Amino acid sequence: MNKKLVLFSELALAIAGVFVFRGLWMLLDRVAFMHTTPALWLSLVFGSAVTVWALNCLLKQEAE
């Protein structure tokens, strides 16, 4: 694939990720439950678990 196209695609993916993140953030702000302490803890635990899993997958891939 053309290097310029790959670079443009990666840039587009990064920018699109910002919009997805912002949209999800704004939607979760509208849900009253997400403003409670248990929901914040659940969000923190879930986000941490997904982060650890993703980093583990990347490190395994790098080792191969």
Secondary structure, 3 states (H helix, E strand, C coil): CCHHHHHHHHHHHHHHHHHHHHHHHHHHHHCHHHHCHHHHHHHHHHHHHHHHHHHHHHHHHHHC
